[in-house]
Amino acid sequence: MSRAINLNATQDHVIATCAKRKIGISAIETLQSGGTRLVMNNVEDAAAIAKVYGSKVLAGKVVRTATRLGRL
């Protein structure tokens, strides 16, 4: 399993869920295609969050927002 998971939930909801369970977040971003991409600090935390969200874990391809600009 990967440390990164895509969820059909808002970024605020995901942050609150992780805080409630005292699970650290390595990176988080809102997906262009809807939902949130979440990168956890370790695989165990990713598995725990995937279990919490169950059917809200997005499978397949998602559209991400570019986080870095190309050279000018």
PDB file of N, CA, C and O in Angstrom:
ATOM      1  N   MET A   1       0.836  -1.176   0.000  1.00  0.00           N
ATOM      2  CA  MET A   1       0.000   0.000   0.000  1.00  0.00           C
ATOM      3  C   MET A   1       0.883   1.242   0.000  1.00  0.00           C
ATOM      4  O   MET A   1       2.007   1.225   0.502  1.00  0.00           O
ATOM      5  N   SER A   2       0.357   2.305  -0.567  1.00  0.00           N
ATOM      6  CA  SER A   2       1.057   3.575  -0.664  1.00  0.00           C
ATOM      7  C   SER A   2       0.716   4.480   0.523  1.00  0.00           C
ATOM      8  O   SER A   2      -0.279   4.260   1.214  1.00  0.00           O
ATOM      9  N   ARG A   3       1.537   5.483   0.749  1.00  0.00           N
ATOM     10  CA  ARG A   3       1.225   6.475   1.784  1.00  0.00           C
ATOM     11  C   ARG A   3       0.208   7.491   1.282  1.00  0.00           C
ATOM     12  O   ARG A   3      -0.371   8.231   2.077  1.00  0.00           O
ATOM     13  N   ALA A   4      -0.019   7.534  -0.046  1.00  0.00           N
ATOM     14  CA  ALA A   4      -0.931   8.501  -0.653  1.00  0.00           C
ATOM     15  C   ALA A   4      -2.279   7.856  -0.957  1.00  0.00           C
ATOM     16  O   ALA A   4      -2.341   6.742  -1.479  1.00  0.00           O
ATOM     17  N   ILE A   5      -3.359   8.566  -0.627  1.00  0.00           N
ATOM     18  CA  ILE A   5      -4.697   8.100  -0.969  1.00  0.00           C
ATOM     19  C   ILE A   5      -5.531   9.294  -1.435  1.00  0.00           C
ATOM     20  O   ILE A   5      -5.321  10.429  -1.008  1.00  0.00           O
ATOM     21  N   ASN A   6      -6.473   9.006  -2.313  1.00  0.00           N
ATOM     22  CA  ASN A   6      -7.391  10.018  -2.816  1.00  0.00           C
ATOM     23  C   ASN A   6      -8.762   9.751  -2.213  1.00  0.00           C
ATOM     24  O   ASN A   6      -9.254   8.622  -2.224  1.00  0.00           O
ATOM     25  N   LEU A   7      -9.373  10.814  -1.683  1.00  0.00           N
ATOM     26  CA  LEU A   7     -10.626  10.656  -0.957  1.00  0.00           C
ATOM     27  C   LEU A   7     -11.721  11.550  -1.528  1.00  0.00           C
ATOM     28  O   LEU A   7     -11.458  12.669  -1.969  1.00  0.00           O
ATOM     29  N   ASN A   8     -12.934  11.049  -1.515  1.00  0.00           N
ATOM     30  CA  ASN A   8     -14.097  11.837  -1.917  1.00  0.00           C
ATOM     31  C   ASN A   8     -14.602  12.573  -0.671  1.00  0.00           C
ATOM     32  O   ASN A   8     -15.637  12.230  -0.099  1.00  0.00           O
ATOM     33  N   ALA A   9     -13.840  13.593  -0.271  1.00  0.00           N
ATOM     34  CA  ALA A   9     -14.153  14.392   0.912  1.00  0.00           C
ATOM     35  C   ALA A   9     -13.441  15.731   0.775  1.00  0.00           C
ATOM     36  O   ALA A   9     -12.460  15.852   0.041  1.00  0.00           O
ATOM     37  N   THR A  10     -13.938  16.724   1.479  1.00  0.00           N
ATOM     38  CA  THR A  10     -13.296  18.038   1.426  1.00  0.00           C
ATOM     39  C   THR A  10     -11.995  18.019   2.216  1.00  0.00           C
ATOM     40  O   THR A  10     -11.796  17.187   3.101  1.00  0.00           O
ATOM     41  N   GLN A  11     -11.123  18.949   1.879  1.00  0.00           N
ATOM     42  CA  GLN A  11      -9.843  19.041   2.570  1.00  0.00           C
ATOM     43  C   GLN A  11     -10.060  19.339   4.056  1.00  0.00           C
ATOM     44  O   GLN A  11      -9.368  18.776   4.904  1.00  0.00           O
ATOM     45  N   ASP A  12     -10.996  20.201   4.373  1.00  0.00           N
ATOM     46  CA  ASP A  12     -11.273  20.518   5.782  1.00  0.00           C
ATOM     47  C   ASP A  12     -11.726  19.287   6.559  1.00  0.00           C
ATOM     48  O   ASP A  12     -11.315  19.078   7.700  1.00  0.00           O
ATOM     49  N   HIS A  13     -12.579  18.473   5.933  1.00  0.00           N
ATOM     50  CA  HIS A  13     -13.070  17.255   6.590  1.00  0.00           C
ATOM     51  C   HIS A  13     -11.930  16.274   6.832  1.00  0.00           C
ATOM     52  O   HIS A  13     -11.852  15.661   7.896  1.00  0.00           O
ATOM     53  N   VAL A  14     -11.056  16.127   5.857  1.00  0.00           N
ATOM     54  CA  VAL A  14      -9.924  15.201   5.975  1.00  0.00           C
ATOM     55  C   VAL A  14      -8.977  15.665   7.085  1.00  0.00           C
ATOM     56  O   VAL A  14      -8.505  14.850   7.877  1.00  0.00           O
ATOM     57  N   ILE A  15      -8.700  16.961   7.144  1.00  0.00           N
ATOM     58  CA  ILE A  15      -7.818  17.501   8.183  1.00  0.00           C
ATOM     59  C   ILE A  15      -8.425  17.260   9.566  1.00  0.00           C
ATOM     60  O   ILE A  15      -7.727  16.856  10.496  1.00  0.00           O
ATOM     61  N   ALA A  16      -9.724  17.508   9.691  1.00  0.00           N
ATOM     62  CA  ALA A  16     -10.399  17.296  10.983  1.00  0.00           C
ATOM     63  C   ALA A  16     -10.383  15.821  11.386  1.00  0.00           C
ATOM     64  O   ALA A  16     -10.190  15.498  12.558  1.00  0.00           O
ATOM     65  N   THR A  17     -10.585  14.932  10.419  1.00  0.00           N
ATOM     66  CA  THR A  17     -10.576  13.495  10.697  1.00  0.00           C
ATOM     67  C   THR A  17      -9.198  13.048  11.171  1.00  0.00           C
ATOM     68  O   THR A  17      -9.086  12.280  12.127  1.00  0.00           O
ATOM     69  N   CYS A  18      -8.151  13.526  10.506  1.00  0.00           N
ATOM     70  CA  CYS A  18      -6.788  13.157  10.901  1.00  0.00           C
ATOM     71  C   CYS A  18      -6.450  13.724  12.279  1.00  0.00           C
ATOM     72  O   CYS A  18      -5.813  13.048  13.087  1.00  0.00           O
ATOM     73  N   ALA A  19      -6.869  14.952  12.550  1.00  0.00           N
ATOM     74  CA  ALA A  19      -6.602  15.564  13.857  1.00  0.00           C
ATOM     75  C   ALA A  19      -7.309  14.800  14.970  1.00  0.00           C
ATOM     76  O   ALA A  19      -6.736  14.574  16.036  1.00  0.00           O
ATOM     77  N   LYS A  20      -8.548  14.406  14.719  1.00  0.00           N
ATOM     78  CA  LYS A  20      -9.320  13.659  15.714  1.00  0.00           C
ATOM     79  C   LYS A  20      -8.631  12.347  16.079  1.00  0.00           C
ATOM     80  O   LYS A  20      -8.664  11.921  17.233  1.00  0.00           O
ATOM     81  N   ARG A  21      -8.009  11.711  15.090  1.00  0.00           N
ATOM     82  CA  ARG A  21      -7.333  10.428  15.307  1.00  0.00           C
ATOM     83  C   ARG A  21      -5.837  10.580  15.596  1.00  0.00           C
ATOM     84  O   ARG A  21      -5.115   9.590  15.716  1.00  0.00           O
ATOM     85  N   LYS A  22      -5.384  11.835  15.707  1.00  0.00           N
ATOM     86  CA  LYS A  22      -3.973  12.139  15.980  1.00  0.00           C
ATOM     87  C   LYS A  22      -3.039  11.483  14.967  1.00  0.00           C
ATOM     88  O   LYS A  22      -2.036  10.863  15.323  1.00  0.00           O
ATOM     89  N   ILE A  23      -3.402  11.639  13.686  1.00  0.00           N
ATOM     90  CA  ILE A  23      -2.613  11.104  12.581  1.00  0.00           C
ATOM     91  C   ILE A  23      -2.001  12.274  11.825  1.00  0.00           C
ATOM     92  O   ILE A  23      -2.709  13.182  11.392  1.00  0.00           O
ATOM     93  N   GLY A  24      -0.679  12.249  11.670  1.00  0.00           N
ATOM     94  CA  GLY A  24       0.022  13.334  10.978  1.00  0.00           C
ATOM     95  C   GLY A  24      -0.147  13.272   9.467  1.00  0.00           C
ATOM     96  O   GLY A  24      -0.290  12.196   8.887  1.00  0.00           O
ATOM     97  N   ILE A  25      -0.127  14.437   8.845  1.00  0.00           N
ATOM     98  CA  ILE A  25      -0.267  14.565   7.397  1.00  0.00           C
ATOM     99  C   ILE A  25       1.055  15.049   6.829  1.00  0.00           C
ATOM    100  O   ILE A  25       1.624  16.028   7.312  1.00  0.00           O
ATOM    101  N   SER A  26       1.544  14.362   5.803  1.00  0.00           N
ATOM    102  CA  SER A  26       2.769  14.778   5.130  1.00  0.00           C
ATOM    103  C   SER A  26       2.467  15.842   4.079  1.00  0.00           C
ATOM    104  O   SER A  26       3.181  16.839   3.981  1.00  0.00           O
ATOM    105  N   ALA A  27       1.399  15.629   3.286  1.00  0.00           N
ATOM    106  CA  ALA A  27       0.992  16.591   2.257  1.00  0.00           C
ATOM    107  C   ALA A  27      -0.499  16.409   1.988  1.00  0.00           C
ATOM    108  O   ALA A  27      -1.047  15.320   2.157  1.00  0.00           O
ATOM    109  N   ILE A  28      -1.140  17.493   1.568  1.00  0.00           N
ATOM    110  CA  ILE A  28      -2.560  17.435   1.263  1.00  0.00           C
ATOM    111  C   ILE A  28      -2.845  18.422   0.143  1.00  0.00           C
ATOM    112  O   ILE A  28      -2.259  19.504   0.108  1.00  0.00           O
ATOM    113  N   GLU A  29      -3.736  18.064  -0.770  1.00  0.00           N
ATOM    114  CA  GLU A  29      -4.117  18.974  -1.847  1.00  0.00           C
ATOM    115  C   GLU A  29      -5.544  18.681  -2.298  1.00  0.00           C
ATOM    116  O   GLU A  29      -6.007  17.542  -2.235  1.00  0.00           O
ATOM    117  N   THR A  30      -6.222  19.713  -2.748  1.00  0.00           N
ATOM    118  CA  THR A  30      -7.546  19.551  -3.322  1.00  0.00           C
ATOM    119  C   THR A  30      -7.374  19.108  -4.767  1.00  0.00           C
ATOM    120  O   THR A  30      -6.580  19.685  -5.510  1.00  0.00           O
ATOM    121  N   LEU A  31      -8.118  18.088  -5.160  1.00  0.00           N
ATOM    122  CA  LEU A  31      -8.026  17.561  -6.523  1.00  0.00           C
ATOM    123  C   LEU A  31      -8.891  18.371  -7.472  1.00  0.00           C
ATOM    124  O   LEU A  31      -9.994  18.787  -7.116  1.00  0.00           O
ATOM    125  N   GLN A  32      -8.390  18.593  -8.679  1.00  0.00           N
ATOM    126  CA  GLN A  32      -9.146  19.294  -9.703  1.00  0.00           C
ATOM    127  C   GLN A  32     -10.406  18.512 -10.062  1.00  0.00           C
ATOM    128  O   GLN A  32     -11.442  19.102 -10.366  1.00  0.00           O
ATOM    129  N   SER A  33     -10.316  17.201 -10.028  1.00  0.00           N
ATOM    130  CA  SER A  33     -11.449  16.354 -10.390  1.00  0.00           C
ATOM    131  C   SER A  33     -12.432  16.169  -9.238  1.00  0.00           C
ATOM    132  O   SER A  33     -13.427  15.458  -9.376  1.00  0.00           O
ATOM    133  N   GLY A  34     -12.155  16.804  -8.111  1.00  0.00           N
ATOM    134  CA  GLY A  34     -13.022  16.713  -6.940  1.00  0.00           C
ATOM    135  C   GLY A  34     -12.447  15.781  -5.894  1.00  0.00           C
ATOM    136  O   GLY A  34     -11.952  14.703  -6.224  1.00  0.00           O
ATOM    137  N   GLY A  35     -12.507  16.176  -4.664  1.00  0.00           N
ATOM    138  CA  GLY A  35     -11.972  15.365  -3.582  1.00  0.00           C
ATOM    139  C   GLY A  35     -10.642  15.895  -3.090  1.00  0.00           C
ATOM    140  O   GLY A  35     -10.266  17.032  -3.373  1.00  0.00           O
ATOM    141  N   THR A  36      -9.934  15.057  -2.352  1.00  0.00           N
ATOM    142  CA  THR A  36      -8.678  15.447  -1.715  1.00  0.00           C
ATOM    143  C   THR A  36      -7.635  14.352  -1.867  1.00  0.00           C
ATOM    144  O   THR A  36      -7.934  13.170  -1.696  1.00  0.00           O
ATOM    145  N   ARG A  37      -6.414  14.747  -2.188  1.00  0.00           N
ATOM    146  CA  ARG A  37      -5.279  13.819  -2.196  1.00  0.00           C
ATOM    147  C   ARG A  37      -4.549  14.011  -0.878  1.00  0.00           C
ATOM    148  O   ARG A  37      -4.214  15.132  -0.497  1.00  0.00           O
ATOM    149  N   LEU A  38      -4.309  12.912  -0.191  1.00  0.00           N
ATOM    150  CA  LEU A  38      -3.705  12.940   1.132  1.00  0.00           C
ATOM    151  C   LEU A  38      -2.482  12.035   1.139  1.00  0.00           C
ATOM    152  O   LEU A  38      -2.550  10.879   0.719  1.00  0.00           O
ATOM    153  N   VAL A  39      -1.371  12.565   1.617  1.00  0.00           N
ATOM    154  CA  VAL A  39      -0.152  11.768   1.785  1.00  0.00           C
ATOM    155  C   VAL A  39       0.150  11.723   3.273  1.00  0.00           C
ATOM    156  O   VAL A  39       0.332  12.753   3.922  1.00  0.00           O
ATOM    157  N   MET A  40       0.198  10.512   3.794  1.00  0.00           N
ATOM    158  CA  MET A  40       0.429  10.310   5.218  1.00  0.00           C
ATOM    159  C   MET A  40       1.926  10.156   5.492  1.00  0.00           C
ATOM    160  O   MET A  40       2.724  10.022   4.565  1.00  0.00           O
ATOM    161  N   ASN A  41       2.290  10.175   6.757  1.00  0.00           N
ATOM    162  CA  ASN A  41       3.684  10.007   7.153  1.00  0.00           C
ATOM    163  C   ASN A  41       4.159   8.566   7.053  1.00  0.00           C
ATOM    164  O   ASN A  41       5.354   8.315   6.905  1.00  0.00           O
ATOM    165  N   ASN A  42       3.227   7.612   7.134  1.00  0.00           N
ATOM    166  CA  ASN A  42       3.603   6.203   7.015  1.00  0.00           C
ATOM    167  C   ASN A  42       2.422   5.384   6.490  1.00  0.00           C
ATOM    168  O   ASN A  42       1.287   5.858   6.462  1.00  0.00           O
ATOM    169  N   VAL A  43       2.704   4.171   6.081  1.00  0.00           N
ATOM    170  CA  VAL A  43       1.698   3.294   5.470  1.00  0.00           C
ATOM    171  C   VAL A  43       0.618   2.897   6.473  1.00  0.00           C
ATOM    172  O   VAL A  43      -0.546   2.755   6.096  1.00  0.00           O
ATOM    173  N   GLU A  44       0.973   2.722   7.711  1.00  0.00           N
ATOM    174  CA  GLU A  44      -0.004   2.327   8.730  1.00  0.00           C
ATOM    175  C   GLU A  44      -1.085   3.397   8.896  1.00  0.00           C
ATOM    176  O   GLU A  44      -2.268   3.079   9.008  1.00  0.00           O
ATOM    177  N   ASP A  45      -0.670   4.665   8.912  1.00  0.00           N
ATOM    178  CA  ASP A  45      -1.641   5.755   9.023  1.00  0.00           C
ATOM    179  C   ASP A  45      -2.530   5.820   7.787  1.00  0.00           C
ATOM    180  O   ASP A  45      -3.731   6.067   7.897  1.00  0.00           O
ATOM    181  N   ALA A  46      -1.945   5.600   6.609  1.00  0.00           N
ATOM    182  CA  ALA A  46      -2.731   5.599   5.371  1.00  0.00           C
ATOM    183  C   ALA A  46      -3.782   4.490   5.400  1.00  0.00           C
ATOM    184  O   ALA A  46      -4.915   4.698   4.965  1.00  0.00           O
ATOM    185  N   ALA A  47      -3.417   3.330   5.904  1.00  0.00           N
ATOM    186  CA  ALA A  47      -4.359   2.213   6.005  1.00  0.00           C
ATOM    187  C   ALA A  47      -5.483   2.542   6.982  1.00  0.00           C
ATOM    188  O   ALA A  47      -6.638   2.191   6.739  1.00  0.00           O
ATOM    189  N   ALA A  48      -5.154   3.211   8.081  1.00  0.00           N
ATOM    190  CA  ALA A  48      -6.165   3.580   9.071  1.00  0.00           C
ATOM    191  C   ALA A  48      -7.164   4.576   8.484  1.00  0.00           C
ATOM    192  O   ALA A  48      -8.369   4.434   8.689  1.00  0.00           O
ATOM    193  N   ILE A  49      -6.677   5.576   7.761  1.00  0.00           N
ATOM    194  CA  ILE A  49      -7.568   6.569   7.151  1.00  0.00           C
ATOM    195  C   ILE A  49      -8.394   5.933   6.037  1.00  0.00           C
ATOM    196  O   ILE A  49      -9.574   6.251   5.885  1.00  0.00           O
ATOM    197  N   ALA A  50      -7.792   5.043   5.262  1.00  0.00           N
ATOM    198  CA  ALA A  50      -8.546   4.347   4.209  1.00  0.00           C
ATOM    199  C   ALA A  50      -9.687   3.542   4.814  1.00  0.00           C
ATOM    200  O   ALA A  50     -10.775   3.469   4.243  1.00  0.00           O
ATOM    201  N   LYS A  51      -9.440   2.949   5.952  1.00  0.00           N
ATOM    202  CA  LYS A  51     -10.496   2.174   6.633  1.00  0.00           C
ATOM    203  C   LYS A  51     -11.613   3.095   7.124  1.00  0.00           C
ATOM    204  O   LYS A  51     -12.792   2.755   7.022  1.00  0.00           O
ATOM    205  N   VAL A  52     -11.241   4.256   7.656  1.00  0.00           N
ATOM    206  CA  VAL A  52     -12.233   5.218   8.138  1.00  0.00           C
ATOM    207  C   VAL A  52     -13.130   5.693   6.988  1.00  0.00           C
ATOM    208  O   VAL A  52     -14.349   5.766   7.142  1.00  0.00           O
ATOM    209  N   TYR A  53     -12.532   6.012   5.843  1.00  0.00           N
ATOM    210  CA  TYR A  53     -13.294   6.548   4.714  1.00  0.00           C
ATOM    211  C   TYR A  53     -13.956   5.474   3.857  1.00  0.00           C
ATOM    212  O   TYR A  53     -14.886   5.775   3.109  1.00  0.00           O
ATOM    213  N   GLY A  54     -13.500   4.244   3.949  1.00  0.00           N
ATOM    214  CA  GLY A  54     -14.138   3.116   3.262  1.00  0.00           C
ATOM    215  C   GLY A  54     -14.447   3.371   1.803  1.00  0.00           C
ATOM    216  O   GLY A  54     -13.529   3.499   0.993  1.00  0.00           O
ATOM    217  N   SER A  55     -15.728   3.448   1.449  1.00  0.00           N
ATOM    218  CA  SER A  55     -16.142   3.596   0.049  1.00  0.00           C
ATOM    219  C   SER A  55     -15.850   4.987  -0.514  1.00  0.00           C
ATOM    220  O   SER A  55     -16.033   5.216  -1.710  1.00  0.00           O
ATOM    221  N   LYS A  56     -15.399   5.915   0.326  1.00  0.00           N
ATOM    222  CA  LYS A  56     -15.064   7.258  -0.150  1.00  0.00           C
ATOM    223  C   LYS A  56     -13.621   7.353  -0.658  1.00  0.00           C
ATOM    224  O   LYS A  56     -13.184   8.417  -1.099  1.00  0.00           O
ATOM    225  N   VAL A  57     -12.883   6.236  -0.595  1.00  0.00           N
ATOM    226  CA  VAL A  57     -11.547   6.205  -1.170  1.00  0.00           C
ATOM    227  C   VAL A  57     -11.717   6.108  -2.685  1.00  0.00           C
ATOM    228  O   VAL A  57     -12.375   5.200  -3.192  1.00  0.00           O
ATOM    229  N   LEU A  58     -11.108   7.066  -3.403  1.00  0.00           N
ATOM    230  CA  LEU A  58     -11.228   7.107  -4.854  1.00  0.00           C
ATOM    231  C   LEU A  58     -10.241   6.138  -5.494  1.00  0.00           C
ATOM    232  O   LEU A  58      -9.050   6.149  -5.183  1.00  0.00           O
ATOM    233  N   ALA A  59     -10.750   5.306  -6.389  1.00  0.00           N
ATOM    234  CA  ALA A  59      -9.894   4.377  -7.130  1.00  0.00           C
ATOM    235  C   ALA A  59      -9.762   4.895  -8.555  1.00  0.00           C
ATOM    236  O   ALA A  59     -10.659   5.569  -9.061  1.00  0.00           O
ATOM    237  N   GLY A  60      -8.674   4.590  -9.185  1.00  0.00           N
ATOM    238  CA  GLY A  60      -8.487   5.009 -10.567  1.00  0.00           C
ATOM    239  C   GLY A  60      -7.807   6.366 -10.669  1.00  0.00           C
ATOM    240  O   GLY A  60      -7.261   6.897  -9.702  1.00  0.00           O
ATOM    241  N   LYS A  61      -7.863   6.903 -11.882  1.00  0.00           N
ATOM    242  CA  LYS A  61      -7.166   8.137 -12.196  1.00  0.00           C
ATOM    243  C   LYS A  61      -7.918   9.366 -11.690  1.00  0.00           C
ATOM    244  O   LYS A  61      -9.144   9.436 -11.780  1.00  0.00           O
ATOM    245  N   VAL A  62      -7.177  10.328 -11.160  1.00  0.00           N
ATOM    246  CA  VAL A  62      -7.738  11.599 -10.719  1.00  0.00           C
ATOM    247  C   VAL A  62      -6.941  12.727 -11.376  1.00  0.00           C
ATOM    248  O   VAL A  62      -5.798  12.528 -11.787  1.00  0.00           O
ATOM    249  N   VAL A  63      -7.546  13.901 -11.471  1.00  0.00           N
ATOM    250  CA  VAL A  63      -6.863  15.059 -12.048  1.00  0.00           C
ATOM    251  C   VAL A  63      -6.327  15.913 -10.915  1.00  0.00           C
ATOM    252  O   VAL A  63      -7.078  16.433 -10.090  1.00  0.00           O
ATOM    253  N   ARG A  64      -4.996  16.046 -10.896  1.00  0.00           N
ATOM    254  CA  ARG A  64      -4.348  16.829  -9.855  1.00  0.00           C
ATOM    255  C   ARG A  64      -4.026  18.223 -10.355  1.00  0.00           C
ATOM    256  O   ARG A  64      -3.966  18.463 -11.561  1.00  0.00           O
ATOM    257  N   THR A  65      -3.818  19.145  -9.419  1.00  0.00           N
ATOM    258  CA  THR A  65      -3.428  20.511  -9.736  1.00  0.00           C
ATOM    259  C   THR A  65      -1.911  20.588  -9.683  1.00  0.00           C
ATOM    260  O   THR A  65      -1.288  20.071  -8.756  1.00  0.00           O
ATOM    261  N   ALA A  66      -1.318  21.239 -10.686  1.00  0.00           N
ATOM    262  CA  ALA A  66       0.135  21.390 -10.703  1.00  0.00           C
ATOM    263  C   ALA A  66       0.578  22.195  -9.494  1.00  0.00           C
ATOM    264  O   ALA A  66      -0.005  23.236  -9.190  1.00  0.00           O
ATOM    265  N   THR A  67       1.605  21.721  -8.804  1.00  0.00           N
ATOM    266  CA  THR A  67       2.076  22.410  -7.611  1.00  0.00           C
ATOM    267  C   THR A  67       3.367  23.190  -7.859  1.00  0.00           C
ATOM    268  O   THR A  67       3.786  23.977  -7.010  1.00  0.00           O
ATOM    269  N   ARG A  68       3.995  22.981  -9.007  1.00  0.00           N
ATOM    270  CA  ARG A  68       5.223  23.683  -9.331  1.00  0.00           C
ATOM    271  C   ARG A  68       5.086  24.364 -10.672  1.00  0.00           C
ATOM    272  O   ARG A  68       4.466  23.840 -11.598  1.00  0.00           O
ATOM    273  N   LEU A  69       5.673  25.537 -10.758  1.00  0.00           N
ATOM    274  CA  LEU A  69       5.662  26.259 -12.020  1.00  0.00           C
ATOM    275  C   LEU A  69       6.869  25.872 -12.844  1.00  0.00           C
ATOM    276  O   LEU A  69       7.935  25.585 -12.300  1.00  0.00           O
ATOM    277  N   GLY A  70       6.707  25.864 -14.143  1.00  0.00           N
ATOM    278  CA  GLY A  70       7.842  25.596 -15.018  1.00  0.00           C
ATOM    279  C   GLY A  70       8.777  26.787 -15.030  1.00  0.00           C
ATOM    280  O   GLY A  70       8.499  27.814 -14.412  1.00  0.00           O
ATOM    281  N   ARG A  71       9.887  26.647 -15.737  1.00  0.00           N
ATOM    282  CA  ARG A  71      10.824  27.767 -15.824  1.00  0.00           C
ATOM    283  C   ARG A  71      10.220  28.901 -16.602  1.00  0.00           C
ATOM    284  O   ARG A  71       9.463  28.685 -17.548  1.00  0.00           O
ATOM    285  N   LEU A  72      10.550  30.102 -16.210  1.00  0.00           N
ATOM    286  CA  LEU A  72      10.066  31.296 -16.902  1.00  0.00           C
ATOM    287  C   LEU A  72      11.047  31.756 -17.931  1.00  0.00           C
ATOM    288  O   LEU A  72      10.805  32.751 -18.613  1.00  0.00           O
TER     289      LEU A  72
END
